[in-house]
Amino acid sequence: MPNDKALLLIEANIYANRKDYRSLEPLLPQLLDNNINNPDIVFVAANCYDKLKQYDKAESLYLRAIDLNGSAYESVFNLGLLYLKKSAANNSTNKDKNLTFAQQWLEKANEMSPNDVKCLEVLKMLYGQTGNNDQITIIDNKLKQITNQ
């Protein structure tokens, strides 16, 4: 039953839960055609393409997921990470632009969830790359407060 939307969604969920992105990838075009306005499915597709290092597809889908649900922290955070990965790529011709985008999206993610340790640690690493020592100090203090150290 290749055109059964419910079965397609169940199969996609199985692969996504197993983090089997290679098996999920061929399902994505039809899954997106059936659910283009569902931010959760668009996010799953973006994340899949991200894990498969298909960054252009992932970027456009993260942006779509954010358009559909602007309060979805994971989409915002992952988009920031994506730009950080793109800036670190050996063949990155737009390193500075990607670092700027990474900073913008990661700071937005931090506004959405100011006590998320993972986000703070990524921001600290990013600020280290850009030489922003004032922000590193602020983040270090915030991390100490959160972790009680």
N, CA, C and O atoms as CSV, one atom per row, in Angstrom:
chain,resi,resn,atom,element,x,y,z
A,1,MET,N,N,0.837,-1.186,0.000
A,1,MET,CA,C,0.000,0.000,0.000
A,1,MET,C,C,0.883,1.252,0.000
A,1,MET,O,O,0.950,1.973,0.995
A,2,PRO,N,N,1.556,1.499,-1.120
A,2,PRO,CA,C,2.533,2.583,-1.154
A,2,PRO,C,C,1.946,3.986,-1.010
A,2,PRO,O,O,2.679,4.917,-0.676
A,3,ASN,N,N,0.666,4.160,-1.248
A,3,ASN,CA,C,0.084,5.498,-1.162
A,3,ASN,C,C,-0.700,5.723,0.123
A,3,ASN,O,O,-1.414,6.720,0.236
A,4,ASP,N,N,-0.588,4.841,1.070
A,4,ASP,CA,C,-1.298,4.977,2.337
A,4,ASP,C,C,-0.537,5.970,3.226
A,4,ASP,O,O,0.553,5.672,3.713
A,5,LYS,N,N,-1.121,7.139,3.425
A,5,LYS,CA,C,-0.465,8.213,4.187
A,5,LYS,C,C,-0.202,7.817,5.627
A,5,LYS,O,O,0.839,8.170,6.182
A,6,ALA,N,N,-1.123,7.091,6.244
A,6,ALA,CA,C,-0.944,6.689,7.644
A,6,ALA,C,C,0.216,5.711,7.784
A,6,ALA,O,O,1.020,5.822,8.709
A,7,LEU,N,N,0.299,4.756,6.868
A,7,LEU,CA,C,1.409,3.795,6.918
A,7,LEU,C,C,2.749,4.481,6.644
A,7,LEU,O,O,3.763,4.147,7.257
A,8,LEU,N,N,2.743,5.417,5.739
A,8,LEU,CA,C,3.961,6.170,5.445
A,8,LEU,C,C,4.451,6.896,6.691
A,8,LEU,O,O,5.644,6.887,6.995
A,9,LEU,N,N,3.532,7.518,7.402
A,9,LEU,CA,C,3.883,8.240,8.622
A,9,LEU,C,C,4.404,7.281,9.694
A,9,LEU,O,O,5.368,7.598,10.391
A,10,ILE,N,N,3.782,6.127,9.827
A,10,ILE,CA,C,4.241,5.135,10.806
A,10,ILE,C,C,5.650,4.660,10.456
A,10,ILE,O,O,6.517,4.575,11.326
A,11,GLU,N,N,5.871,4.353,9.179
A,11,GLU,CA,C,7.196,3.900,8.751
A,11,GLU,C,C,8.249,4.983,8.990
A,11,GLU,O,O,9.347,4.694,9.465
A,12,ALA,N,N,7.910,6.221,8.662
A,12,ALA,CA,C,8.845,7.330,8.871
A,12,ALA,C,C,9.169,7.492,10.353
A,12,ALA,O,O,10.321,7.736,10.713
A,13,ASN,N,N,8.164,7.358,11.210
A,13,ASN,CA,C,8.400,7.464,12.653
A,13,ASN,C,C,9.334,6.369,13.155
A,13,ASN,O,O,10.181,6.614,14.014
A,14,ILE,N,N,9.179,5.172,12.624
A,14,ILE,CA,C,10.056,4.070,13.026
A,14,ILE,C,C,11.505,4.409,12.687
A,14,ILE,O,O,12.392,4.268,13.530
A,15,TYR,N,N,11.743,4.850,11.466
A,15,TYR,CA,C,13.110,5.195,11.059
A,15,TYR,C,C,13.651,6.386,11.840
A,15,TYR,O,O,14.817,6.394,12.236
A,16,ALA,N,N,12.812,7.387,12.059
A,16,ALA,CA,C,13.259,8.567,12.808
A,16,ALA,C,C,13.614,8.187,14.238
A,16,ALA,O,O,14.641,8.626,14.756
A,17,ASN,N,N,12.780,7.378,14.883
A,17,ASN,CA,C,13.063,6.964,16.263
A,17,ASN,C,C,14.330,6.130,16.365
A,17,ASN,O,O,15.039,6.189,17.369
A,18,ARG,N,N,14.613,5.356,15.328
A,18,ARG,CA,C,15.831,4.539,15.306
A,18,ARG,C,C,17.049,5.342,14.860
A,18,ARG,O,O,18.177,4.853,14.902
A,19,LYS,N,N,16.807,6.580,14.432
A,19,LYS,CA,C,17.855,7.431,13.871
A,19,LYS,C,C,18.485,6.787,12.625
A,19,LYS,O,O,19.682,6.924,12.371
A,20,ASP,N,N,17.653,6.093,11.872
A,20,ASP,CA,C,18.058,5.442,10.626
A,20,ASP,C,C,17.749,6.410,9.484
A,20,ASP,O,O,16.762,6.255,8.766
A,21,TYR,N,N,18.612,7.404,9.338
A,21,TYR,CA,C,18.353,8.492,8.402
A,21,TYR,C,C,18.458,8.053,6.943
A,21,TYR,O,O,17.768,8.604,6.085
A,22,ARG,N,N,19.298,7.084,6.651
A,22,ARG,CA,C,19.409,6.581,5.277
A,22,ARG,C,C,18.100,5.924,4.827
A,22,ARG,O,O,17.698,6.067,3.673
A,23,SER,N,N,17.442,5.208,5.733
A,23,SER,CA,C,16.165,4.575,5.386
A,23,SER,C,C,15.027,5.589,5.343
A,23,SER,O,O,14.065,5.422,4.593
A,24,LEU,N,N,15.143,6.632,6.145
A,24,LEU,CA,C,14.105,7.665,6.182
A,24,LEU,C,C,14.154,8.558,4.945
A,24,LEU,O,O,13.112,9.001,4.463
A,25,GLU,N,N,15.323,8.820,4.440
A,25,GLU,CA,C,15.495,9.787,3.346
A,25,GLU,C,C,14.591,9.543,2.138
A,25,GLU,O,O,13.987,10.501,1.655
A,26,PRO,N,N,14.463,8.311,1.619
A,26,PRO,CA,C,13.610,8.139,0.434
A,26,PRO,C,C,12.122,8.405,0.688
A,26,PRO,O,O,11.357,8.619,-0.252
A,27,LEU,N,N,11.723,8.390,1.953
A,27,LEU,CA,C,10.319,8.642,2.281
A,27,LEU,C,C,9.993,10.131,2.359
A,27,LEU,O,O,8.827,10.522,2.289
A,28,LEU,N,N,11.014,10.949,2.504
A,28,LEU,CA,C,10.793,12.366,2.801
A,28,LEU,C,C,10.026,13.132,1.724
A,28,LEU,O,O,9.133,13.904,2.073
A,29,PRO,N,N,10.324,12.962,0.445
A,29,PRO,CA,C,9.555,13.752,-0.543
A,29,PRO,C,C,8.044,13.533,-0.432
A,29,PRO,O,O,7.277,14.496,-0.408
A,30,GLN,N,N,7.621,12.284,-0.365
A,30,GLN,CA,C,6.181,12.017,-0.266
A,30,GLN,C,C,5.647,12.459,1.098
A,30,GLN,O,O,4.548,13.006,1.196
A,31,LEU,N,N,6.417,12.222,2.125
A,31,LEU,CA,C,5.994,12.624,3.471
A,31,LEU,C,C,5.789,14.135,3.541
A,31,LEU,O,O,4.814,14.606,4.128
A,32,LEU,N,N,6.697,14.886,2.949
A,32,LEU,CA,C,6.570,16.345,2.936
A,32,LEU,C,C,5.416,16.799,2.041
A,32,LEU,O,O,4.706,17.749,2.372
A,33,ASP,N,N,5.234,16.126,0.917
A,33,ASP,CA,C,4.095,16.476,0.048
A,33,ASP,C,C,2.775,16.343,0.804
A,33,ASP,O,O,1.866,17.156,0.636
A,34,ASN,N,N,2.686,15.321,1.628
A,34,ASN,CA,C,1.449,15.062,2.375
A,34,ASN,C,C,1.298,15.949,3.612
A,34,ASN,O,O,0.188,16.120,4.116
A,35,ASN,N,N,2.411,16.518,4.107
A,35,ASN,CA,C,2.385,17.203,5.399
A,35,ASN,C,C,3.191,18.495,5.393
A,35,ASN,O,O,3.828,18.815,6.397
A,36,ILE,N,N,3.184,19.238,4.309
A,36,ILE,CA,C,4.045,20.413,4.173
A,36,ILE,C,C,3.745,21.499,5.213
A,36,ILE,O,O,4.599,22.348,5.469
A,37,ASN,N,N,2.570,21.488,5.806
A,37,ASN,CA,C,2.241,22.499,6.815
A,37,ASN,C,C,2.287,21.960,8.240
A,37,ASN,O,O,1.785,22.601,9.163
A,38,ASN,N,N,2.883,20.795,8.423
A,38,ASN,CA,C,3.032,20.213,9.751
A,38,ASN,C,C,4.455,20.483,10.230
A,38,ASN,O,O,5.396,19.868,9.729
A,39,PRO,N,N,4.630,21.399,11.199
A,39,PRO,CA,C,5.987,21.776,11.601
A,39,PRO,C,C,6.796,20.616,12.193
A,39,PRO,O,O,8.021,20.597,12.072
A,40,ASP,N,N,6.136,19.667,12.819
A,40,ASP,CA,C,6.863,18.537,13.400
A,40,ASP,C,C,7.456,17.645,12.313
A,40,ASP,O,O,8.597,17.195,12.423
A,41,ILE,N,N,6.687,17.398,11.281
A,41,ILE,CA,C,7.178,16.554,10.182
A,41,ILE,C,C,8.250,17.298,9.383
A,41,ILE,O,O,9.245,16.703,8.969
A,42,VAL,N,N,8.047,18.575,9.171
A,42,VAL,CA,C,9.056,19.373,8.464
A,42,VAL,C,C,10.357,19.369,9.268
A,42,VAL,O,O,11.441,19.285,8.692
A,43,PHE,N,N,10.252,19.459,10.599
A,43,PHE,CA,C,11.455,19.402,11.443
A,43,PHE,C,C,12.149,18.053,11.321
A,43,PHE,O,O,13.373,18.001,11.200
A,44,VAL,N,N,11.393,16.964,11.351
A,44,VAL,CA,C,11.989,15.632,11.224
A,44,VAL,C,C,12.743,15.515,9.898
A,44,VAL,O,O,13.842,14.964,9.850
A,45,ALA,N,N,12.149,16.032,8.830
A,45,ALA,CA,C,12.804,15.997,7.520
A,45,ALA,C,C,14.080,16.843,7.532
A,45,ALA,O,O,15.114,16.424,7.010
A,46,ALA,N,N,14.002,18.022,8.122
A,46,ALA,CA,C,15.180,18.886,8.208
A,46,ALA,C,C,16.289,18.196,8.985
A,46,ALA,O,O,17.450,18.210,8.574
A,47,ASN,N,N,15.929,17.599,10.100
A,47,ASN,CA,C,16.913,16.924,10.934
A,47,ASN,C,C,17.551,15.752,10.180
A,47,ASN,O,O,18.755,15.524,10.288
A,48,CYS,N,N,16.748,15.021,9.426
A,48,CYS,CA,C,17.260,13.904,8.629
A,48,CYS,C,C,18.290,14.407,7.613
A,48,CYS,O,O,19.396,13.873,7.528
A,49,TYR,N,N,17.926,15.423,6.857
A,49,TYR,CA,C,18.864,15.955,5.871
A,49,TYR,C,C,20.110,16.519,6.549
A,49,TYR,O,O,21.212,16.398,6.014
A,50,ASP,N,N,19.951,17.122,7.700
A,50,ASP,CA,C,21.075,17.644,8.474
A,50,ASP,C,C,22.029,16.502,8.823
A,50,ASP,O,O,23.236,16.616,8.613
A,51,LYS,N,N,21.497,15.417,9.349
A,51,LYS,CA,C,22.330,14.271,9.749
A,51,LYS,C,C,23.022,13.642,8.542
A,51,LYS,O,O,24.108,13.078,8.672
A,52,LEU,N,N,22.399,13.738,7.374
A,52,LEU,CA,C,22.989,13.193,6.153
A,52,LEU,C,C,23.897,14.201,5.451
A,52,LEU,O,O,24.361,13.955,4.337
A,53,LYS,N,N,24.147,15.332,6.103
A,53,LYS,CA,C,25.020,16.396,5.606
A,53,LYS,C,C,24.539,17.004,4.296
A,53,LYS,O,O,25.338,17.446,3.471
A,54,GLN,N,N,23.234,17.019,4.119
A,54,GLN,CA,C,22.619,17.709,2.983
A,54,GLN,C,C,22.123,19.058,3.518
A,54,GLN,O,O,20.926,19.288,3.693
A,55,TYR,N,N,23.087,19.922,3.764
A,55,TYR,CA,C,22.823,21.132,4.540
A,55,TYR,C,C,21.880,22.117,3.865
A,55,TYR,O,O,21.115,22.792,4.554
A,56,ASP,N,N,21.909,22.219,2.553
A,56,ASP,CA,C,21.007,23.168,1.887
A,56,ASP,C,C,19.544,22.758,2.067
A,56,ASP,O,O,18.686,23.596,2.345
A,57,LYS,N,N,19.270,21.461,1.906
A,57,LYS,CA,C,17.905,20.975,2.130
A,57,LYS,C,C,17.511,21.163,3.586
A,57,LYS,O,O,16.399,21.596,3.888
A,58,ALA,N,N,18.430,20.836,4.486
A,58,ALA,CA,C,18.141,20.965,5.914
A,58,ALA,C,C,17.851,22.419,6.272
A,58,ALA,O,O,16.906,22.702,7.008
A,59,GLU,N,N,18.651,23.329,5.762
A,59,GLU,CA,C,18.469,24.751,6.056
A,59,GLU,C,C,17.086,25.234,5.641
A,59,GLU,O,O,16.391,25.879,6.426
A,60,SER,N,N,16.685,24.925,4.416
A,60,SER,CA,C,15.389,25.416,3.949
A,60,SER,C,C,14.243,24.803,4.759
A,60,SER,O,O,13.235,25.465,5.004
A,61,LEU,N,N,14.394,23.553,5.170
A,61,LEU,CA,C,13.326,22.917,5.948
A,61,LEU,C,C,13.296,23.412,7.392
A,61,LEU,O,O,12.217,23.556,7.966
A,62,TYR,N,N,14.452,23.673,7.985
A,62,TYR,CA,C,14.443,24.283,9.328
A,62,TYR,C,C,13.753,25.641,9.279
A,62,TYR,O,O,12.953,25.971,10.154
A,63,LEU,N,N,14.069,26.427,8.249
A,63,LEU,CA,C,13.423,27.735,8.104
A,63,LEU,C,C,11.917,27.581,7.915
A,63,LEU,O,O,11.142,28.370,8.454
A,64,ARG,N,N,11.503,26.582,7.163
A,64,ARG,CA,C,10.067,26.312,6.967
A,64,ARG,C,C,9.418,25.920,8.293
A,64,ARG,O,O,8.330,26.393,8.621
A,65,ALA,N,N,10.092,25.052,9.054
A,65,ALA,CA,C,9.550,24.632,10.357
A,65,ALA,C,C,9.408,25.827,11.291
A,65,ALA,O,O,8.440,25.912,12.046
A,66,ILE,N,N,10.356,26.743,11.246
A,66,ILE,CA,C,10.289,27.945,12.084
A,66,ILE,C,C,9.158,28.853,11.619
A,66,ILE,O,O,8.458,29.446,12.440
A,67,ASP,N,N,8.979,28.963,10.309
A,67,ASP,CA,C,7.850,29.746,9.786
A,67,ASP,C,C,6.524,29.179,10.274
A,67,ASP,O,O,5.602,29.924,10.607
A,68,LEU,N,N,6.437,27.866,10.312
A,68,LEU,CA,C,5.195,27.208,10.729
A,68,LEU,C,C,4.975,27.274,12.235
A,68,LEU,O,O,3.837,27.338,12.699
A,69,ASN,N,N,6.065,27.259,12.995
A,69,ASN,CA,C,5.970,27.307,14.458
A,69,ASN,C,C,7.190,28.034,15.003
A,69,ASN,O,O,8.219,27.420,15.285
A,70,GLY,N,N,7.065,29.333,15.145
A,70,GLY,CA,C,8.171,30.174,15.588
A,70,GLY,C,C,8.613,29.943,17.015
A,70,GLY,O,O,9.667,30.434,17.419
A,71,SER,N,N,7.836,29.211,17.785
A,71,SER,CA,C,8.216,28.963,19.175
A,71,SER,C,C,8.851,27.583,19.359
A,71,SER,O,O,9.044,27.135,20.490
A,72,ALA,N,N,9.174,26.912,18.260
A,72,ALA,CA,C,9.779,25.580,18.327
A,72,ALA,C,C,11.279,25.714,18.552
A,72,ALA,O,O,12.042,25.970,17.621
A,73,TYR,N,N,11.682,25.538,19.792
A,73,TYR,CA,C,13.080,25.705,20.188
A,73,TYR,C,C,14.023,24.826,19.365
A,73,TYR,O,O,15.050,25.310,18.889
A,74,GLU,N,N,13.695,23.558,19.192
A,74,GLU,CA,C,14.593,22.621,18.522
A,74,GLU,C,C,14.911,23.062,17.093
A,74,GLU,O,O,16.045,22.907,16.641
A,75,SER,N,N,13.946,23.597,16.391
A,75,SER,CA,C,14.195,24.059,15.022
A,75,SER,C,C,15.165,25.236,15.024
A,75,SER,O,O,16.081,25.295,14.204
A,76,VAL,N,N,14.965,26.155,15.934
A,76,VAL,CA,C,15.834,27.330,16.024
A,76,VAL,C,C,17.245,26.922,16.429
A,76,VAL,O,O,18.221,27.357,15.816
A,77,PHE,N,N,17.353,26.092,17.454
A,77,PHE,CA,C,18.663,25.636,17.935
A,77,PHE,C,C,19.392,24.851,16.839
A,77,PHE,O,O,20.573,25.090,16.584
A,78,ASN,N,N,18.694,23.923,16.196
A,78,ASN,CA,C,19.340,23.106,15.164
A,78,ASN,C,C,19.770,23.945,13.968
A,78,ASN,O,O,20.797,23.659,13.353
A,79,LEU,N,N,19.001,24.974,13.631
A,79,LEU,CA,C,19.404,25.848,12.535
A,79,LEU,C,C,20.701,26.581,12.901
A,79,LEU,O,O,21.597,26.714,12.068
A,80,GLY,N,N,20.796,27.048,14.133
A,80,GLY,CA,C,22.043,27.667,14.584
A,80,GLY,C,C,23.215,26.708,14.497
A,80,GLY,O,O,24.297,27.085,14.045
A,81,LEU,N,N,23.007,25.465,14.928
A,81,LEU,CA,C,24.062,24.449,14.828
A,81,LEU,C,C,24.439,24.185,13.371
A,81,LEU,O,O,25.613,24.009,13.045
A,82,LEU,N,N,23.440,24.162,12.511
A,82,LEU,CA,C,23.692,23.920,11.099
A,82,LEU,C,C,24.623,24.985,10.532
A,82,LEU,O,O,25.585,24.663,9.834
A,83,TYR,N,N,24.345,26.238,10.824
A,83,TYR,CA,C,25.211,27.316,10.330
A,83,TYR,C,C,26.614,27.210,10.938
A,83,TYR,O,O,27.601,27.521,10.271
A,84,LEU,N,N,26.705,26.782,12.175
A,84,LEU,CA,C,28.013,26.592,12.808
A,84,LEU,C,C,28.786,25.488,12.087
A,84,LEU,O,O,29.985,25.625,11.843
A,85,LYS,N,N,28.100,24.392,11.747
A,85,LYS,CA,C,28.745,23.304,11.003
A,85,LYS,C,C,29.179,23.788,9.626
A,85,LYS,O,O,30.272,23.460,9.164
A,86,LYS,N,N,28.321,24.572,8.970
A,86,LYS,CA,C,28.673,25.081,7.643
A,86,LYS,C,C,29.890,25.993,7.714
A,86,LYS,O,O,30.715,25.997,6.800
A,87,SER,N,N,30.008,26.760,8.784
A,87,SER,CA,C,31.155,27.658,8.912
A,87,SER,C,C,32.449,26.879,9.144
A,87,SER,O,O,33.531,27.344,8.785
A,88,ALA,N,N,32.335,25.706,9.737
A,88,ALA,CA,C,33.514,24.898,10.046
A,88,ALA,C,C,33.945,24.005,8.885
A,88,ALA,O,O,35.028,23.422,8.922
A,89,ALA,N,N,33.116,23.895,7.869
A,89,ALA,CA,C,33.453,23.032,6.732
A,89,ALA,C,C,34.728,23.527,6.053
A,89,ALA,O,O,34.942,24.731,5.908
A,90,ASN,N,N,35.550,22.600,5.649
A,90,ASN,CA,C,36.835,22.945,5.029
A,90,ASN,C,C,36.681,23.797,3.782
A,90,ASN,O,O,37.519,24.654,3.499
A,91,ASN,N,N,35.615,23.563,3.042
A,91,ASN,CA,C,35.415,24.290,1.784
A,91,ASN,C,C,34.474,25.485,1.951
A,91,ASN,O,O,33.904,25.973,0.975
A,92,SER,N,N,34.315,25.947,3.183
A,92,SER,CA,C,33.370,27.034,3.442
A,92,SER,C,C,33.891,28.347,2.869
A,92,SER,O,O,34.902,28.886,3.320
A,93,THR,N,N,33.181,28.845,1.869
A,93,THR,CA,C,33.549,30.132,1.287
A,93,THR,C,C,32.838,31.276,2.013
A,93,THR,O,O,33.200,32.441,1.848
A,94,ASN,N,N,31.839,30.943,2.805
A,94,ASN,CA,C,31.060,31.948,3.517
A,94,ASN,C,C,31.195,31.776,5.025
A,94,ASN,O,O,30.212,31.902,5.755
A,95,LYS,N,N,32.400,31.491,5.491
A,95,LYS,CA,C,32.615,31.201,6.905
A,95,LYS,C,C,32.071,32.306,7.808
A,95,LYS,O,O,31.335,32.022,8.753
A,96,ASP,N,N,32.422,33.558,7.530
A,96,ASP,CA,C,31.987,34.665,8.383
A,96,ASP,C,C,30.467,34.835,8.360
A,96,ASP,O,O,29.842,35.080,9.392
A,97,LYS,N,N,29.888,34.702,7.176
A,97,LYS,CA,C,28.431,34.823,7.056
A,97,LYS,C,C,27.741,33.716,7.848
A,97,LYS,O,O,26.772,33.972,8.562
A,98,ASN,N,N,28.239,32.491,7.722
A,98,ASN,CA,C,27.648,31.375,8.451
A,98,ASN,C,C,27.831,31.527,9.961
A,98,ASN,O,O,26.935,31.176,10.728
A,99,LEU,N,N,28.980,32.044,10.393
A,99,LEU,CA,C,29.180,32.304,11.827
A,99,LEU,C,C,28.195,33.356,12.329
A,99,LEU,O,O,27.668,33.239,13.435
A,100,THR,N,N,27.952,34.369,11.527
A,100,THR,CA,C,26.993,35.413,11.908
A,100,THR,C,C,25.590,34.827,12.031
A,100,THR,O,O,24.879,35.097,12.998
A,101,PHE,N,N,25.198,34.021,11.040
A,101,PHE,CA,C,23.880,33.371,11.106
A,101,PHE,C,C,23.793,32.419,12.298
A,101,PHE,O,O,22.773,32.370,12.984
A,102,ALA,N,N,24.858,31.672,12.538
A,102,ALA,CA,C,24.871,30.754,13.685
A,102,ALA,C,C,24.659,31.533,14.976
A,102,ALA,O,O,23.869,31.127,15.828
A,103,GLN,N,N,25.361,32.647,15.118
A,103,GLN,CA,C,25.230,33.451,16.324
A,103,GLN,C,C,23.808,33.978,16.474
A,103,GLN,O,O,23.241,33.930,17.566
A,104,GLN,N,N,23.234,34.473,15.400
A,104,GLN,CA,C,21.870,35.014,15.469
A,104,GLN,C,C,20.875,33.948,15.919
A,104,GLN,O,O,20.059,34.197,16.806
A,105,TRP,N,N,20.938,32.766,15.313
A,105,TRP,CA,C,19.959,31.720,15.641
A,105,TRP,C,C,20.222,31.104,17.013
A,105,TRP,O,O,19.281,30.764,17.731
A,106,LEU,N,N,21.486,30.960,17.377
A,106,LEU,CA,C,21.773,30.396,18.702
A,106,LEU,C,C,21.400,31.389,19.808
A,106,LEU,O,O,20.942,30.981,20.875
A,107,GLU,N,N,21.586,32.660,19.566
A,107,GLU,CA,C,21.148,33.657,20.550
A,107,GLU,C,C,19.624,33.664,20.662
A,107,GLU,O,O,19.084,33.834,21.755
A,108,LYS,N,N,18.938,33.483,19.553
A,108,LYS,CA,C,17.478,33.383,19.594
A,108,LYS,C,C,17.062,32.143,20.383
A,108,LYS,O,O,16.132,32.200,21.188
A,109,ALA,N,N,17.742,31.034,20.154
A,109,ALA,CA,C,17.451,29.807,20.912
A,109,ALA,C,C,17.692,30.046,22.401
A,109,ALA,O,O,16.924,29.574,23.240
A,110,ASN,N,N,18.747,30.770,22.728
A,110,ASN,CA,C,19.045,31.069,24.127
A,110,ASN,C,C,17.978,31.964,24.750
A,110,ASN,O,O,17.669,31.829,25.934
A,111,GLU,N,N,17.415,32.874,23.964
A,111,GLU,CA,C,16.304,33.695,24.464
A,111,GLU,C,C,15.083,32.825,24.766
A,111,GLU,O,O,14.360,33.055,25.736
A,112,MET,N,N,14.874,31.824,23.913
A,112,MET,CA,C,13.711,30.949,24.074
A,112,MET,C,C,13.868,30.013,25.274
A,112,MET,O,O,12.892,29.695,25.955
A,113,SER,N,N,15.088,29.581,25.523
A,113,SER,CA,C,15.366,28.652,26.622
A,113,SER,C,C,16.685,29.063,27.272
A,113,SER,O,O,17.725,28.458,27.013
A,114,PRO,N,N,16.640,30.096,28.118
A,114,PRO,CA,C,17.872,30.687,28.640
A,114,PRO,C,C,18.688,29.783,29.562
A,114,PRO,O,O,19.855,30.074,29.822
A,115,ASN,N,N,18.109,28.709,30.055
A,115,ASN,CA,C,18.847,27.833,30.961
A,115,ASN,C,C,19.256,26.515,30.317
A,115,ASN,O,O,19.649,25.577,31.011
A,116,ASP,N,N,19.165,26.444,28.999
A,116,ASP,CA,C,19.581,25.228,28.311
A,116,ASP,C,C,21.105,25.178,28.260
A,116,ASP,O,O,21.744,25.974,27.571
A,117,VAL,N,N,21.671,24.239,28.994
A,117,VAL,CA,C,23.123,24.143,29.133
A,117,VAL,C,C,23.790,23.875,27.789
A,117,VAL,O,O,24.828,24.460,27.482
A,118,LYS,N,N,23.204,23.002,26.998
A,118,LYS,CA,C,23.797,22.665,25.699
A,118,LYS,C,C,23.899,23.904,24.812
A,118,LYS,O,O,24.922,24.124,24.164
A,119,CYS,N,N,22.857,24.698,24.785
A,119,CYS,CA,C,22.865,25.918,23.976
A,119,CYS,C,C,23.922,26.896,24.494
A,119,CYS,O,O,24.657,27.499,23.712
A,120,LEU,N,N,23.990,27.044,25.805
A,120,LEU,CA,C,24.989,27.950,26.382
A,120,LEU,C,C,26.409,27.491,26.049
A,120,LEU,O,O,27.275,28.314,25.751
A,121,GLU,N,N,26.646,26.196,26.098
A,121,GLU,CA,C,27.982,25.684,25.785
A,121,GLU,C,C,28.336,25.905,24.313
A,121,GLU,O,O,29.482,26.213,23.986
A,122,VAL,N,N,27.361,25.749,23.440
A,122,VAL,CA,C,27.614,25.997,22.011
A,122,VAL,C,C,27.864,27.484,21.774
A,122,VAL,O,O,28.759,27.853,21.014
A,123,LEU,N,N,27.078,28.329,22.422
A,123,LEU,CA,C,27.316,29.773,22.303
A,123,LEU,C,C,28.701,30.148,22.817
A,123,LEU,O,O,29.382,30.980,22.217
A,124,LYS,N,N,29.116,29.548,23.909
A,124,LYS,CA,C,30.448,29.824,24.462
A,124,LYS,C,C,31.527,29.446,23.448
A,124,LYS,O,O,32.491,30.188,23.256
A,125,MET,N,N,31.363,28.297,22.803
A,125,MET,CA,C,32.315,27.865,21.790
A,125,MET,C,C,32.321,28.844,20.612
A,125,MET,O,O,33.383,29.206,20.106
A,126,LEU,N,N,31.134,29.266,20.180
A,126,LEU,CA,C,31.030,30.213,19.080
A,126,LEU,C,C,31.703,31.534,19.440
A,126,LEU,O,O,32.454,32.091,18.641
A,127,TYR,N,N,31.432,32.031,20.644
A,127,TYR,CA,C,32.057,33.290,21.064
A,127,TYR,C,C,33.579,33.145,21.167
A,127,TYR,O,O,34.314,34.109,20.954
A,128,GLY,N,N,34.040,31.949,21.491
A,128,GLY,CA,C,35.485,31.700,21.489
A,128,GLY,C,C,36.059,31.839,20.085
A,128,GLY,O,O,37.153,32.375,19.907
A,129,GLN,N,N,35.326,31.360,19.095
A,129,GLN,CA,C,35.780,31.463,17.710
A,129,GLN,C,C,35.784,32.903,17.219
A,129,GLN,O,O,36.616,33.283,16.395
A,130,THR,N,N,34.848,33.703,17.728
A,130,THR,CA,C,34.756,35.088,17.273
A,130,THR,C,C,35.520,36.053,18.177
A,130,THR,O,O,35.586,37.248,17.891
A,131,GLY,N,N,36.096,35.541,19.265
A,131,GLY,CA,C,36.885,36.372,20.164
A,131,GLY,C,C,36.075,37.283,21.061
A,131,GLY,O,O,36.583,38.311,21.509
A,132,ASN,N,N,34.841,36.938,21.331
A,132,ASN,CA,C,33.972,37.758,22.172
A,132,ASN,C,C,34.106,37.318,23.640
A,132,ASN,O,O,33.273,36.574,24.158
A,133,ASN,N,N,35.160,37.791,24.284
A,133,ASN,CA,C,35.472,37.367,25.654
A,133,ASN,C,C,34.446,37.851,26.675
A,133,ASN,O,O,34.230,37.192,27.693
A,134,ASP,N,N,33.819,38.987,26.417
A,134,ASP,CA,C,32.799,39.480,27.348
A,134,ASP,C,C,31.623,38.504,27.414
A,134,ASP,O,O,31.126,38.201,28.499
A,135,GLN,N,N,31.185,38.018,26.265
A,135,GLN,CA,C,30.078,37.064,26.249
A,135,GLN,C,C,30.486,35.724,26.865
A,135,GLN,O,O,29.672,35.057,27.503
A,136,ILE,N,N,31.743,35.333,26.671
A,136,ILE,CA,C,32.220,34.086,27.285
A,136,ILE,C,C,32.124,34.186,28.801
A,136,ILE,O,O,31.705,33.235,29.460
A,137,THR,N,N,32.507,35.328,29.356
A,137,THR,CA,C,32.431,35.529,30.807
A,137,THR,C,C,30.981,35.471,31.288
A,137,THR,O,O,30.684,34.851,32.309
A,138,ILE,N,N,30.093,36.114,30.553
A,138,ILE,CA,C,28.670,36.096,30.916
A,138,ILE,C,C,28.140,34.668,30.908
A,138,ILE,O,O,27.431,34.260,31.827
A,139,ILE,N,N,28.484,33.914,29.875
A,139,ILE,CA,C,28.008,32.536,29.780
A,139,ILE,C,C,28.624,31.669,30.876
A,139,ILE,O,O,27.937,30.836,31.467
A,140,ASP,N,N,29.910,31.860,31.149
A,140,ASP,CA,C,30.539,31.097,32.231
A,140,ASP,C,C,29.809,31.320,33.553
A,140,ASP,O,O,29.564,30.374,34.302
A,141,ASN,N,N,29.464,32.574,33.835
A,141,ASN,CA,C,28.735,32.885,35.070
A,141,ASN,C,C,27.349,32.237,35.074
A,141,ASN,O,O,26.901,31.710,36.092
A,142,LYS,N,N,26.694,32.283,33.946
A,142,LYS,CA,C,25.353,31.679,33.841
A,142,LYS,C,C,25.430,30.158,34.028
A,142,LYS,O,O,24.590,29.567,34.708
A,143,LEU,N,N,26.435,29.539,33.426
A,143,LEU,CA,C,26.609,28.087,33.582
A,143,LEU,C,C,26.894,27.722,35.029
A,143,LEU,O,O,26.407,26.707,35.526
A,144,LYS,N,N,27.682,28.550,35.706
A,144,LYS,CA,C,27.964,28.284,37.129
A,144,LYS,C,C,26.687,28.362,37.958
A,144,LYS,O,O,26.484,27.548,38.860
A,145,GLN,N,N,25.830,29.329,37.663
A,145,GLN,CA,C,24.564,29.457,38.370
A,145,GLN,C,C,23.665,28.244,38.136
A,145,GLN,O,O,23.046,27.724,39.064
A,146,ILE,N,N,23.606,27.807,36.888
A,146,ILE,CA,C,22.714,26.697,36.526
A,146,ILE,C,C,23.191,25.395,37.124
A,146,ILE,O,O,22.392,24.605,37.627
A,147,THR,N,N,24.502,25.166,37.070
A,147,THR,CA,C,25.033,23.888,37.535
A,147,THR,C,C,25.463,23.931,39.002
A,147,THR,O,O,25.932,22.928,39.540
A,148,ASN,N,N,25.306,25.079,39.647
A,148,ASN,CA,C,25.666,25.254,41.074
A,148,ASN,C,C,27.103,24.899,41.357
A,148,ASN,O,O,27.390,24.244,42.359
A,149,GLN,N,N,28.004,25.309,40.510
A,149,GLN,CA,C,29.431,25.035,40.742
A,149,GLN,C,C,30.191,26.298,40.978
A,149,GLN,O,O,31.403,26.259,41.191
